[in-house]
Amino acid sequence: MLVGSGSLGAEGRPPGDADLTALSLEELTQTTVTTAARRPEMVFDSDAAVFVISREDIRRSGATTLPDVLRMAPGVEVAQSQDNDWYVTIRGFNSETENKLLVLIDGRSIYSPVFSGVFWYEQDIVLDDIERIEIVRGPGASVWGANAVNGVINIITRHGRDSQGGRVSLTGGTFDRAILSARYGFTVGEHGYGAAWVKAYQREQRDGDRNAARSLAYEWESLLLGFRYDWDPPTPNAFSLQGGLHVIEALDDFVVSSLDPPYRTPTVYRRNGTLYHLQGTYSHRFSETSVASLQLFTDSDRNEYGNAMLRHQTYDMDAQHQFAWGKRQTVVWGAGYRLVSDDLTTPADVGATFFNPVESDRDLVTCFVQDEITLVPDRVRLKLGTKIEYNDYTDSEIQPTARLHVRPAEGHVVWAAVSRAVRTPSRIDADASGMFVVPQEVAPGVIMPLAVDIFEGDPVSEELVSYELGYRLQPSRRYWIDVAGFYNEYQNLRAYAELTPDILPAPDDPPRLVYQLMPNSGNDGHSYGAEVSASWQVCRAWTLKGAYSYVDLDVDLAEGSVDLDGITAVEDNSPRHRVSLRSQWDVTPDIACDVWLRYVDEIPGMGVDAYTTFDLRLAWRPREDLELAVVGRNLSEEWHREWNLYEAERSVHGTLTWTF
């Protein structure tokens, strides 16, 4: 949608056809963003904790994946869990299903309706086609709805007009064995702009002595095809159509559980995933103060594992209208409908998780309204809004917000907010059960095979009430600082209640000790923290950018509840302190040197020690259309752990980029 994704017209881009790579620091703070309010507003004037990663930031980072790019944002926690997967969250609760973060690509949700959260290995994208990434820390549920609990990430791709001509990029190195991307943009008629692209990569498992002994996927291969068409005439109408196909494969293994010796049998298989999406957006401008948009998309995710065949299809429609109401009010309102259809087959002889029913259709109906009221012109404004949703699991959910914005003096902004948000149940929360066997040899003291049964529970929404306070300062054209603090109160956090263990002999099975777990939601928690980001343009050729984040999370489990990593509210899975320092230095007009230093505090729940590392990128442009870059990543030590037992490795890669 237009004001939600910023993908059409000038509302989602800097004034004119400006490239973010050419903007000064002052102009970057005036960049138009759309995610926080679902309408255009400047970064400096936002009444939320907004951070923008520009196209230039992405290029100069040397990163080859989206999660690695997100490491530069305050409040965003990124931990690599295996060769081609990462866990990403905002303000705590990191896990395999980081279910309190909503991630969008051009306004299209990529949050899993089956497992919750985002599977990052599936979300490949040509990084050079990203215009910017808008990150909102804190609840965004009043405009985006459920699951935008601790934050929203909106990845906004480039308008077809800005992607004309050709571009080929080739990367190879010690970890990223081979990455090839090619894009070509062209005109279609007088006011049409098209672009098509392809990307392929290969990543192999890292050092066998470090990671091969663990059950991790390896030998990843990926192929991505995509296109985009934008029709943007000098009329009140605009239209965009985009789509993509992603095929991904890897070798993987799983463990078949049995009540007979040897109880657990490792099995190697080839994982296959096929995803596609098609998205259309139409907008009409009635006047300078009134614009409406309609967005339609469908996407499909089909994954074949060794123990399951999982498929889900989403159909989504979203409409909104923005208009001025009198001289002091701006209203944005809209409605939407989503249908999710899935088929989740897990064979009884090898499955560890079972869905009942196997096939399901679920509806989501939404509407929202937001009114921004100017109390004192150019000084004080108040924003009131709410999102109302109806889903098949918990019926109605209301998610309001109130936000106050004060500009006491030029170059100073103070804002405060109180919001409610919910995480609604997904299929695995409401319809899944499972069993796995722990053999006697790995469970000392167990006198017989131990079967752990997980039963279905009543689906309940997790709830958040958040209090936020922020301050921005830009004392000069070359320096700015952004500070945000928060206190969050959580209710109905998902955990599991222990039922009484029992010995259950069966007619055809050996006796076994059954340990039963039942999902429950009688768990509360709270967190508090702060984030600081700052930029200093030392001179025209040198810019320093820094970020610091602190979070403290405490979960109060109800009596009899236990934490299960990956599916419950684990409180020790986030580092309290994180620091990012970046230096971007144009040594000469043709040579650039970029250094990125990172510190991440310990993660007690994963047994991960604190680590400090840095990346170095050297780039040379022998011609205007050609760039050669060498990037060293994690250079401070040969290995370090970011999540559980997986060890990230020092690596080097080179990239050649030709533009024509």
Legacy VTK file of the C-alpha trace (Angstrom):
# vtk DataFile Version 3.0
C-alpha trace
ASCII
DATASET POLYDATA
POINTS 660 float
0.000 0.000 0.000
1.197 3.524 -0.701
1.601 5.078 2.691
2.304 1.779 4.400
5.128 0.627 2.170
6.383 3.836 0.666
6.745 1.978 -2.612
4.823 4.331 -4.879
5.104 7.958 -5.716
7.209 10.578 -4.002
5.651 10.109 -0.565
7.911 7.135 0.229
11.161 8.690 -1.039
13.280 11.728 -0.254
12.290 14.901 -2.104
12.643 14.581 -5.851
14.694 11.647 -7.057
17.383 12.065 -4.423
19.576 9.061 -3.675
20.153 8.393 0.001
23.818 7.821 -0.736
24.171 11.488 -1.695
22.300 13.031 1.229
24.014 14.962 3.985
23.539 13.982 7.631
21.005 16.778 8.106
19.029 15.643 5.060
19.024 12.043 6.300
17.255 13.096 9.511
14.604 14.679 7.297
14.125 11.475 5.286
10.473 10.562 4.889
9.420 7.305 6.579
6.023 5.636 6.621
6.150 2.638 8.961
5.532 4.258 12.356
2.357 6.167 11.398
1.374 4.497 8.091
1.690 7.875 6.476
4.690 9.986 5.448
6.583 11.752 8.240
10.171 12.844 8.768
12.474 10.710 10.911
13.344 13.590 13.222
9.668 14.437 13.819
8.447 10.901 14.506
6.774 10.132 17.838
8.219 6.609 17.969
11.662 5.037 18.327
12.475 5.017 14.599
15.794 4.076 13.023
16.568 4.039 9.295
19.212 1.913 7.605
19.940 3.589 4.272
21.036 2.011 1.019
24.474 3.509 1.557
24.686 1.965 5.040
23.895 -1.446 3.549
26.493 -1.119 0.791
29.253 0.064 3.106
28.552 -2.568 5.755
29.896 -5.351 3.543
27.064 -7.588 4.785
25.669 -10.266 2.486
22.468 -11.102 4.416
19.528 -9.160 5.826
20.090 -10.222 9.465
23.689 -9.032 9.358
22.501 -5.657 8.049
20.069 -5.361 10.976
22.916 -5.600 13.510
23.602 -1.881 13.091
20.206 -0.816 14.502
19.803 -0.065 18.226
17.419 -2.372 20.069
17.664 -5.107 17.424
19.199 -8.393 18.613
20.751 -10.652 15.970
22.315 -14.036 16.728
23.544 -16.472 14.097
22.275 -19.952 14.961
23.693 -21.920 12.021
25.324 -21.396 8.644
22.268 -19.892 6.993
19.872 -18.954 9.775
19.630 -16.255 12.404
17.386 -15.321 15.294
16.302 -11.674 15.246
14.210 -9.806 17.789
13.713 -6.358 19.333
13.846 -5.642 23.075
14.209 -9.218 24.279
12.577 -12.660 23.938
14.979 -13.957 21.307
14.440 -17.586 20.308
13.895 -19.837 17.321
10.381 -18.383 17.016
10.990 -14.715 17.805
7.257 -14.163 17.862
6.911 -10.583 19.093
8.422 -8.879 16.046
6.509 -8.080 12.843
8.631 -7.986 9.682
7.360 -6.539 6.405
8.731 -6.246 2.879
7.060 -3.290 1.169
4.201 -3.607 3.635
3.759 -7.378 3.023
3.969 -9.409 6.212
6.499 -12.278 6.244
5.519 -13.347 9.787
4.827 -17.099 9.784
1.118 -17.902 10.404
2.116 -21.482 11.299
5.114 -21.197 13.627
5.148 -17.451 14.436
8.219 -15.311 13.851
10.335 -15.157 10.705
12.469 -17.864 9.136
15.319 -15.706 7.891
16.920 -18.351 5.686
13.783 -18.175 3.541
13.826 -14.392 3.162
16.495 -13.775 0.571
16.623 -10.447 -1.250
18.984 -8.520 -3.517
20.457 -6.099 -0.981
21.212 -3.476 -3.617
17.473 -3.302 -4.429
16.647 -2.091 -0.911
15.917 1.647 -0.744
15.975 1.684 3.051
14.975 -0.352 6.095
12.667 1.363 8.593
12.848 -0.054 12.115
10.324 0.903 14.790
11.252 -0.270 18.274
8.231 -0.664 20.486
4.608 -1.549 19.718
3.245 -0.851 16.259
0.016 -2.763 16.748
-2.312 0.257 16.619
-1.683 0.495 12.852
-0.125 -2.867 11.892
-2.074 -5.183 14.190
-1.231 -8.304 16.155
2.345 -9.531 16.567
3.812 -6.016 16.206
4.489 -6.255 19.947
8.100 -5.248 20.513
8.738 -3.736 17.113
8.213 -3.525 13.347
10.811 -3.872 10.593
9.749 -2.688 7.129
12.144 -3.441 4.251
11.360 -1.002 1.452
12.628 -1.826 -2.035
13.517 0.609 -4.803
10.977 2.174 -7.153
11.352 0.978 -10.741
12.370 4.487 -11.781
15.448 4.252 -9.537
16.507 0.817 -10.839
17.092 1.635 -14.511
20.022 0.117 -16.348
21.950 -2.988 -15.444
23.898 -4.147 -12.419
25.842 -7.370 -11.878
27.474 -8.356 -8.594
29.680 -11.378 -7.884
30.850 -12.341 -4.384
33.126 -15.182 -3.323
35.013 -16.027 -0.161
35.821 -18.418 2.643
32.233 -18.670 3.898
30.052 -17.097 1.218
31.376 -19.487 -1.409
29.521 -17.874 -4.290
26.827 -15.187 -4.545
25.691 -13.910 -7.926
23.050 -11.239 -8.443
22.008 -9.480 -11.630
19.344 -6.863 -12.205
18.166 -4.931 -15.244
15.749 -2.008 -15.258
13.862 -0.721 -18.291
11.062 1.637 -19.260
7.610 0.413 -20.263
5.787 3.030 -22.274
5.859 6.694 -21.305
5.359 6.401 -17.532
6.102 2.754 -16.777
9.275 1.451 -15.162
10.184 -2.204 -14.916
12.979 -4.237 -13.375
13.848 -7.938 -13.221
16.514 -9.708 -11.213
18.076 -13.028 -10.357
20.175 -14.064 -7.375
21.866 -17.349 -6.532
24.165 -18.376 -3.711
25.967 -21.351 -2.218
27.002 -21.667 1.416
28.745 -24.735 2.802
28.982 -25.910 6.369
31.824 -24.342 8.288
34.764 -26.094 9.935
33.801 -29.693 10.675
35.634 -29.798 13.993
33.471 -26.945 15.273
29.966 -27.413 13.925
29.645 -30.617 11.874
28.890 -32.762 14.926
25.710 -30.801 15.588
22.382 -31.268 13.821
22.717 -28.290 11.500
21.722 -27.883 7.871
24.623 -27.525 5.441
25.429 -27.193 1.741
22.824 -24.476 1.236
21.844 -23.576 -2.317
19.379 -20.855 -3.311
17.853 -19.369 -6.449
15.780 -16.176 -6.390
13.871 -14.667 -9.331
11.929 -11.427 -9.095
10.350 -8.548 -10.980
8.771 -5.161 -10.341
6.673 -2.791 -12.441
5.744 0.757 -11.443
3.321 2.965 -13.346
3.679 6.526 -12.075
2.182 9.110 -14.460
1.710 12.828 -13.637
-1.885 12.078 -12.603
-3.529 11.308 -9.255
-3.111 7.566 -9.897
-0.175 5.219 -9.381
0.220 1.461 -9.585
2.842 -1.112 -8.684
3.105 -4.859 -9.290
5.890 -7.069 -7.987
6.544 -10.741 -7.446
9.196 -13.311 -6.756
10.065 -17.004 -6.677
12.582 -18.442 -4.211
13.827 -22.038 -4.260
16.152 -23.162 -1.469
17.759 -26.508 -0.655
20.087 -27.900 2.002
21.218 -31.150 3.523
19.794 -31.635 6.996
19.075 -34.332 9.520
16.477 -35.143 12.108
16.101 -37.750 14.824
13.390 -40.418 14.640
12.066 -41.174 18.134
11.092 -44.725 19.079
10.236 -46.568 22.271
12.434 -49.452 21.115
16.249 -49.449 21.059
18.125 -47.464 19.901
15.270 -45.005 20.709
16.695 -42.134 18.601
17.881 -42.691 15.013
19.588 -39.844 13.083
18.465 -39.597 9.466
19.940 -37.373 6.741
17.612 -35.831 4.159
17.510 -32.982 1.649
15.404 -30.026 2.773
13.463 -28.313 -0.023
11.625 -25.018 0.164
9.671 -23.157 -2.505
8.211 -19.716 -1.890
6.510 -17.252 -4.181
4.604 -14.004 -3.791
2.654 -11.593 -5.967
1.753 -8.119 -4.732
-0.165 -5.267 -6.317
-0.671 -1.720 -5.023
-2.898 1.036 -6.360
-3.189 4.578 -5.014
-5.305 7.595 -5.856
-4.684 11.136 -4.667
-7.919 13.094 -4.270
-6.142 16.278 -3.188
-2.967 17.465 -1.482
-4.383 16.275 1.838
-6.336 13.180 0.804
-4.962 9.937 -0.627
-6.315 6.375 -0.678
-4.582 3.102 -1.463
-5.391 -0.567 -1.937
-2.884 -3.404 -1.569
-3.453 -7.040 -2.541
-0.968 -9.843 -2.140
-0.747 -13.591 -2.113
2.192 -15.675 -1.021
2.922 -19.355 -0.699
5.442 -21.259 1.406
5.991 -24.968 0.761
8.636 -26.833 2.765
9.519 -30.509 2.494
11.458 -31.814 5.482
12.538 -35.328 6.355
9.688 -35.611 8.850
7.054 -33.241 7.480
5.472 -31.601 4.462
4.319 -28.111 5.405
2.428 -25.742 3.109
0.578 -22.540 3.701
-0.974 -19.970 1.395
-1.935 -16.401 2.319
-4.389 -14.070 0.570
-4.423 -10.521 1.878
-6.323 -7.325 1.078
-5.624 -4.001 2.798
-7.125 -0.575 2.110
-6.551 2.763 3.775
-7.426 6.431 3.408
-5.610 9.487 4.722
-7.250 12.915 4.837
-7.122 16.238 6.643
-10.016 16.940 8.994
-10.126 20.666 9.424
-6.881 22.602 9.890
-5.493 20.722 12.885
-6.297 17.054 12.381
-4.990 14.364 10.050
-6.868 11.064 10.027
-5.690 7.718 8.685
-8.126 4.832 8.673
-8.401 1.515 6.918
-9.600 -2.077 6.874
-8.278 -5.422 5.775
-9.006 -9.110 5.319
-6.624 -12.080 5.330
-7.208 -15.767 4.599
-4.552 -18.343 5.515
-4.948 -21.885 4.200
-2.499 -24.620 5.168
-1.777 -28.338 4.987
0.679 -29.535 7.650
1.404 -33.224 7.177
3.705 -35.054 9.592
3.941 -38.851 9.073
3.176 -40.779 12.242
6.257 -42.986 11.941
8.777 -40.139 11.977
6.922 -37.016 13.060
7.824 -35.245 16.276
5.111 -32.580 15.976
1.542 -33.267 14.907
-1.174 -30.813 13.868
-4.864 -31.433 14.472
-6.538 -30.704 12.140
-3.935 -31.303 9.422
-5.672 -28.836 7.094
-7.014 -25.475 8.225
-8.477 -22.238 6.882
-8.310 -19.158 9.121
-9.708 -15.655 8.652
-8.487 -12.335 9.970
-10.631 -9.183 9.717
-9.126 -5.841 10.730
-9.860 -2.151 10.867
-7.948 0.781 12.330
-8.205 4.532 12.790
-5.605 7.075 13.854
-6.161 10.786 14.477
-3.244 13.184 14.762
-4.272 16.431 16.460
-2.152 19.574 16.375
-2.499 21.226 19.801
0.091 23.961 19.252
1.156 24.574 15.640
4.734 23.383 14.971
5.145 22.606 18.689
2.758 20.053 20.209
0.653 17.312 18.684
-1.286 14.341 20.053
-1.908 11.075 18.232
-4.727 8.717 19.228
-5.513 5.475 17.464
-6.470 1.842 17.716
-6.543 -1.356 15.690
-9.452 -3.777 16.067
-9.046 -7.333 14.833
-11.118 -10.504 14.741
-9.300 -13.852 14.495
-10.442 -17.479 14.734
-8.565 -18.251 17.963
-9.217 -15.408 20.419
-12.040 -13.513 18.685
-11.700 -9.732 19.092
-8.486 -7.895 19.962
-8.265 -4.139 20.574
-4.834 -2.489 20.430
-4.871 1.262 21.178
-2.098 3.841 21.469
-1.676 7.434 22.614
1.397 9.419 21.538
2.487 12.928 22.443
5.027 14.881 20.387
6.594 18.109 21.695
9.092 20.336 19.874
10.259 22.747 22.613
12.874 24.419 20.417
14.463 24.108 17.015
16.539 20.940 16.864
14.840 19.334 19.899
12.029 16.754 19.948
10.513 15.014 22.989
7.917 12.273 22.625
6.044 9.887 24.906
3.689 6.973 24.253
1.560 4.364 25.954
0.363 1.401 23.873
-1.261 -1.995 24.067
-0.314 -4.843 21.751
-0.980 -8.574 21.555
0.652 -11.637 20.073
-2.130 -13.854 18.795
-1.768 -17.650 18.665
-0.488 -19.320 15.534
-1.147 -22.893 14.427
1.644 -24.364 16.513
0.244 -22.638 19.618
-3.318 -23.844 19.150
-3.293 -27.092 17.171
0.052 -28.825 17.747
1.098 -31.712 19.956
4.225 -33.827 19.947
6.365 -36.550 21.451
10.066 -37.266 21.651
11.985 -40.018 23.447
14.950 -39.581 25.768
16.936 -42.849 25.968
18.307 -44.107 29.262
21.928 -43.625 28.270
21.520 -39.852 27.953
19.278 -39.458 31.006
21.165 -40.685 34.094
18.869 -42.172 36.710
16.080 -42.960 34.274
15.219 -46.633 34.644
13.272 -46.902 31.399
12.781 -44.891 28.199
11.449 -41.419 28.915
8.751 -40.162 26.551
7.964 -36.463 26.667
4.427 -35.737 25.470
3.361 -32.183 24.665
-0.383 -31.655 24.531
-2.536 -29.008 22.910
-3.657 -26.116 25.096
-6.221 -23.357 24.996
-5.005 -20.593 22.646
-4.632 -17.284 24.490
-3.116 -14.014 23.275
0.007 -12.703 24.962
-0.527 -9.081 26.021
1.759 -6.060 26.361
1.256 -2.600 27.818
4.244 -0.436 26.934
5.373 2.970 28.227
7.941 4.848 26.125
9.815 8.141 26.326
12.167 9.561 23.716
14.343 12.565 22.950
16.084 13.698 19.749
18.677 16.413 19.439
20.298 17.908 16.365
22.426 20.847 17.573
24.158 21.296 14.218
24.045 20.135 10.626
26.747 17.541 11.342
25.610 15.844 14.553
22.467 14.271 15.971
21.533 11.962 18.837
18.420 9.875 19.505
17.538 8.419 22.940
14.581 6.158 23.760
13.598 4.447 27.007
10.821 1.934 27.690
9.059 -0.069 30.373
7.007 -3.065 29.245
4.468 -5.127 31.196
3.561 -8.565 29.783
0.660 -10.859 30.625
-0.324 -14.369 29.518
3.162 -15.254 28.319
3.225 -18.751 26.901
4.975 -21.456 28.904
4.281 -25.076 29.827
2.798 -26.663 32.960
4.224 -29.927 34.219
1.678 -32.686 34.634
2.273 -35.639 36.947
4.718 -38.134 35.366
3.336 -41.645 35.033
4.436 -45.116 33.943
2.293 -46.135 30.997
2.733 -49.685 29.709
0.901 -50.266 26.439
-0.169 -53.554 24.830
2.291 -53.260 21.975
4.920 -50.994 23.549
7.451 -51.462 26.362
6.737 -49.674 29.632
7.857 -46.083 29.582
7.917 -43.122 31.894
5.745 -40.418 30.323
6.511 -36.814 31.174
3.582 -34.630 30.159
3.578 -30.929 29.377
0.505 -28.777 28.802
0.706 -25.229 27.393
-0.429 -22.560 29.819
-0.585 -18.788 29.737
-0.636 -17.800 33.400
2.764 -16.150 33.223
3.657 -12.493 33.538
6.786 -10.455 33.042
8.258 -7.028 32.631
11.226 -5.445 30.923
12.880 -2.074 30.820
15.735 -0.593 28.882
17.099 2.195 26.738
18.608 2.709 23.307
20.899 5.447 22.043
21.978 6.150 18.475
24.118 9.013 17.233
25.856 10.211 14.070
28.696 12.682 13.624
29.821 13.916 10.237
33.425 14.693 11.165
34.080 16.102 7.721
32.627 15.672 4.281
34.584 12.443 3.738
34.240 10.866 7.192
31.161 9.913 9.231
30.947 8.097 12.571
27.770 6.256 13.628
27.138 4.590 16.969
24.403 2.698 18.806
24.013 1.358 22.341
21.210 -0.855 23.684
20.301 -2.070 27.164
17.469 -4.428 28.092
16.550 -6.167 31.343
13.826 -8.817 31.178
12.189 -10.629 34.088
9.561 -13.367 33.586
7.417 -14.550 36.521
6.388 -18.109 35.770
3.228 -19.448 37.366
3.581 -22.345 39.783
4.312 -25.565 37.919
5.384 -23.817 34.707
8.696 -24.445 32.987
10.676 -22.636 30.325
11.302 -24.483 27.068
13.823 -22.790 24.842
12.422 -21.814 21.477
8.725 -22.016 22.342
8.290 -20.157 25.622
9.190 -16.904 27.317
12.863 -17.511 28.089
14.164 -14.485 29.979
17.922 -15.097 29.692
18.116 -15.313 25.904
19.015 -11.686 25.288
22.237 -9.781 26.000
21.787 -6.858 28.357
24.346 -4.627 26.651
25.137 -4.189 22.956
27.320 -1.627 21.213
27.810 -0.837 17.530
30.363 1.693 16.206
30.768 2.346 12.482
33.305 4.492 10.629
32.648 5.400 6.990
35.701 7.089 5.450
36.212 8.115 1.840
39.994 8.054 1.747
39.959 9.454 -1.793
37.115 9.917 -4.295
37.877 6.377 -5.528
38.840 4.544 -2.311
36.647 3.884 0.742
37.542 2.351 4.098
34.757 1.203 6.439
35.211 -0.270 9.923
32.421 -1.766 12.034
33.059 -2.631 15.696
30.495 -4.634 17.715
30.223 -5.701 21.342
27.551 -8.147 22.550
27.100 -9.025 26.215
26.774 -12.599 27.482
23.597 -14.626 26.896
23.234 -16.754 30.046
20.308 -18.816 28.765
22.393 -20.055 25.838
25.698 -20.321 27.687
27.190 -17.733 25.304
30.019 -15.519 26.540
30.299 -11.833 25.721
32.246 -11.122 22.550
33.788 -8.200 20.683
34.437 -8.323 16.976
34.886 -6.021 14.006
34.496 -5.993 10.229
36.704 -4.170 7.725
35.733 -3.197 4.187
38.085 -1.709 1.582
36.563 -0.625 -1.732
38.091 0.793 -4.904
36.352 2.328 -7.908
38.812 2.241 -10.832
35.980 3.463 -13.056
32.639 5.052 -12.339
30.793 1.883 -13.373
33.015 -0.626 -11.532
33.657 -1.285 -7.823
35.963 -3.855 -6.234
35.598 -4.534 -2.502
37.310 -6.823 0.002
35.511 -7.496 3.300
36.829 -9.195 6.414
34.191 -10.262 8.931
34.545 -11.217 12.610
38.230 -10.339 12.462
38.976 -10.076 16.184
39.066 -13.847 16.758
38.893 -17.007 14.699
35.678 -18.254 16.344
32.957 -16.926 18.612
29.576 -18.220 19.692
26.415 -16.167 19.156
23.734 -18.761 19.955
23.854 -22.074 21.785
26.796 -24.201 20.570
27.078 -22.813 17.038
30.344 -20.972 16.399
30.640 -18.117 13.927
33.919 -17.968 12.053
36.301 -15.288 10.853
35.809 -14.958 7.104
36.903 -12.962 4.075
35.080 -12.314 0.828
35.515 -10.169 -2.248
32.813 -8.469 -4.309
32.921 -7.139 -7.857
30.040 -4.877 -8.918
29.534 -3.642 -12.488
26.884 -1.049 -13.294
25.864 -0.359 -16.889
LINES 1 661
660 0 1 2 3 4 5 6 7 8 9 10 11 12 13 14 15 16 17 18 19 20 21 22 23 24 25 26 27 28 29 30 31 32 33 34 35 36 37 38 39 40 41 42 43 44 45 46 47 48 49 50 51 52 53 54 55 56 57 58 59 60 61 62 63 64 65 66 67 68 69 70 71 72 73 74 75 76 77 78 79 80 81 82 83 84 85 86 87 88 89 90 91 92 93 94 95 96 97 98 99 100 101 102 103 104 105 106 107 108 109 110 111 112 113 114 115 116 117 118 119 120 121 122 123 124 125 126 127 128 129 130 131 132 133 134 135 136 137 138 139 140 141 142 143 144 145 146 147 148 149 150 151 152 153 154 155 156 157 158 159 160 161 162 163 164 165 166 167 168 169 170 171 172 173 174 175 176 177 178 179 180 181 182 183 184 185 186 187 188 189 190 191 192 193 194 195 196 197 198 199 200 201 202 203 204 205 206 207 208 209 210 211 212 213 214 215 216 217 218 219 220 221 222 223 224 225 226 227 228 229 230 231 232 233 234 235 236 237 238 239 240 241 242 243 244 245 246 247 248 249 250 251 252 253 254 255 256 257 258 259 260 261 262 263 264 265 266 267 268 269 270 271 272 273 274 275 276 277 278 279 280 281 282 283 284 285 286 287 288 289 290 291 292 293 294 295 296 297 298 299 300 301 302 303 304 305 306 307 308 309 310 311 312 313 314 315 316 317 318 319 320 321 322 323 324 325 326 327 328 329 330 331 332 333 334 335 336 337 338 339 340 341 342 343 344 345 346 347 348 349 350 351 352 353 354 355 356 357 358 359 360 361 362 363 364 365 366 367 368 369 370 371 372 373 374 375 376 377 378 379 380 381 382 383 384 385 386 387 388 389 390 391 392 393 394 395 396 397 398 399 400 401 402 403 404 405 406 407 408 409 410 411 412 413 414 415 416 417 418 419 420 421 422 423 424 425 426 427 428 429 430 431 432 433 434 435 436 437 438 439 440 441 442 443 444 445 446 447 448 449 450 451 452 453 454 455 456 457 458 459 460 461 462 463 464 465 466 467 468 469 470 471 472 473 474 475 476 477 478 479 480 481 482 483 484 485 486 487 488 489 490 491 492 493 494 495 496 497 498 499 500 501 502 503 504 505 506 507 508 509 510 511 512 513 514 515 516 517 518 519 520 521 522 523 524 525 526 527 528 529 530 531 532 533 534 535 536 537 538 539 540 541 542 543 544 545 546 547 548 549 550 551 552 553 554 555 556 557 558 559 560 561 562 563 564 565 566 567 568 569 570 571 572 573 574 575 576 577 578 579 580 581 582 583 584 585 586 587 588 589 590 591 592 593 594 595 596 597 598 599 600 601 602 603 604 605 606 607 608 609 610 611 612 613 614 615 616 617 618 619 620 621 622 623 624 625 626 627 628 629 630 631 632 633 634 635 636 637 638 639 640 641 642 643 644 645 646 647 648 649 650 651 652 653 654 655 656 657 658 659
